[in-house]
Amino acid sequence: MEIGSKIKRMRMQHGLTQQELADRCELSKGFISQLERDLASPSIATLMDILECLGTDLKNFFNEDSAEKVIFSAEDTFIKTNEELGTTIEWLVPNCQKNDMEPILMTLQPGKCTDSDSPHSGEEFGYVLSGTIQVHLGNQRYRARKGDAFYFPADTAHSISNPGKSAAKFLWVSTPPSF
């Protein structure tokens, strides 16, 4: 944890200058400047004084949730291939079970179909990146081609098949997570 940058962020949220914070803590402006740039380390007592002036304490300062990851790279992706079903699922955001939605990148081989998903509360969204798919909602069938999107409430049994002659690739987002 970068203590200095966090103190600076809190100081600025309170609308204080370095001099004003230093005066309140009976420290020098130079020390606050060095602290904020992580060039100096405060004693526990000094840190407690600073945090008190910023309206918090040690416990809350260090127990704040760490920033959620925003950008996920190829190294974060988890890939699972099922030869029998002809599917490759790429989980684009790891550990999505804790989130409200789960985005995956699905590749579906020609003539293959995903397992049927039982009705559940939530919604499904997808965007076809290549190929053609068929969205099965109960007894209804809907065809989607490259550039098409699908969106439906998940309160009916549903699956996706590939009636085409080449692999289909689509982004599929489910809420709540179910993949």
N, C-alpha and C positions, 0 to 999 in steps of 0.2 A: 504494500500500500504506500502510495506517495502522500505522506502526511502533509507536506508543505502545500501541494497543489489543492488538497482538500480544504486546508485552513484558508487559503486564498479565496477559494470558491465561496466558502461560508462567510468570510469577511465581506466580500463583494455583495453577497445576497443581503447582508445586513446594511449595506450602503456605507460601510466604514472605510476610511483611508488607512494606510499602514500606520500613519502617525496617530490616528484616533484609537486604533486597536492597541498600539504600543502604550499610549497614555493610560488607557483603561487597565492594562495589565502591569503597569509600572516597568515597562521594558523599553529598549531603544527601538527607533524606527529601523535602524540598520539590522538589528537582530530579527525583527519580523520579516524584513526583506530577505535575509539569508535563509530563514526558516521556510518561507514560501517557495524558495528556489531549491529547497532540499540541500542547502550548503551548511546548515547548522541543525543540530538535533536538540530539542528541548529536554530538560529533566522532566520527570513525571509531574512534579509539583508545578512547574512552569506550564506544561501542557494542560494540566487541570485548570489553571488560572485562565489561560487563553480560551479554553473551551467554555468555561463559565461565562466569560465575556461574550461569547458567541451563542449563548443560550443552549448549550448542550453539556454532556458529561462524557467521561471516557467510555462508558458502556455503550451509549448510543453512537458515539463517534466511530467506534470500531465494529459495532454490530450492524451497521447499516448494510442492507443488501448490496452486494457487489453489482456493478452495472451489468445489465443483461447484454449478451452478445447480440449484435445487430447484423453483422455480415458473416456469412458462412461460405467457406471456400470448398473446392473439390476435395480437399483433405478431410473435411468434416462429413462428407457424404458416406452413407453406409449403403452397400449394394447387395441385393439378394436375388439370385436367379433361380427360377423353378422350371426346369426343363420340361416336366410333365405338363404344366399349365402353359408353357410357352411365354412366361412373364419374366421381366426383369424390373425390380422395384428399386429405385434410388431414393432413399430418405434424404431430402435436401437439408433439413434442419434436424440435428440430432436431439434425442430425448423430448420429442414433441408431445409425449403422453401427458406432460404437465401443462401443456398449452391448450387453448380453445380450438385450435385447428391444426391440421397436419398436412403439409404439402409433400407430395411425392412426384417423381418423374417415372412414369410407367412406360415400358416398351412391351408391346403385345404382338406376338408372332402371328402370321396369317392363319386364319381358321381357328384360332384359340380364343378362350373366354376366361375372364377372371372368375374366381369363386363368387357365388351369389352372396350378397351381403343382406342379412335379415333386416327387416324394418327397425329403425331406431330413431330417437329424437336427434335432430341435427339437420345439416344440409350438406350437399355435395356440389362441388364446382370443378370444372375441367376446361382445358384449352388444348385443342389438337395441334401439335407441332408438325407432325408428318403422318401421312397415311389416312386411312378411313376407319372409323370405329362405329359401332352400333351400341347405343345406350339402351339397356333393358330395364324398364320400370314395370314390374308386375307383368302383365300380358302385352304391354305397349313396347314398340321398338322405335328408336329415333336414330337417324344416321347423321354423323358429324364428320366433316372432312377438315383437312389442314386449314387452319385459320378460324374454324368454328369453335364456339364455347358451349358448354352445357352447364345447367344449374337446376337443381331440383331438391325438394325436401326429401329426407331419407326415410320417410314413413311408409315406404313400399319396398318390397324385396327388389334389389337392383344388382346389376352386373354390367360388364362391358365386354363386347366381343370385337374381333377383327375379321370382317367379311372380305377384306381386300387380299391382294396377292403379294403385298410387301408388309414389312413390319410397320406398326403404327406406334407413334410416340406421342404421349400427352401428359400434360401437367394435371394432377388430380389433387384437389384439396378437400379434405373431409373435416367436418366438425360434428361432434367431437372426434378426436383422433381414433382411428379404428384399424389402421393398416398394421 
